[in-house]
Amino acid sequence: MPYFMENTLIEIGKELQKRMKLLNLSQKNIAAITKLSIKTVRAVMQGRGSVTMDNWMKVAIAVGATINITTIKMSDETRRSI
């Protein structure tokens, strides 16, 4: 996975963690709300790329957040490296 993509997932995970703490929720609470395993919730919070987009969205919704997609300009070289 390219470095910029890995960092993006980590940053999203950190933002979801902040929101979780603001709402005074634990990973166990999020797992119960989303019906996901605590392991999966932890993987989202850590920004792991192995988690499905569906599960990312479930966790985001559970903490009252959304994940937005923004288009970016990209060189052909960068595009080939993905």
Secondary structure, 3 states (H helix, E strand, C coil): CCHHHHHHHHHHHHHHHHHHHHCCCCHHHHHHHHCCCHHHHHHHHCCCCCCCHHHHHHHHHHCCCCCCCCCCCCCHHHHHHC
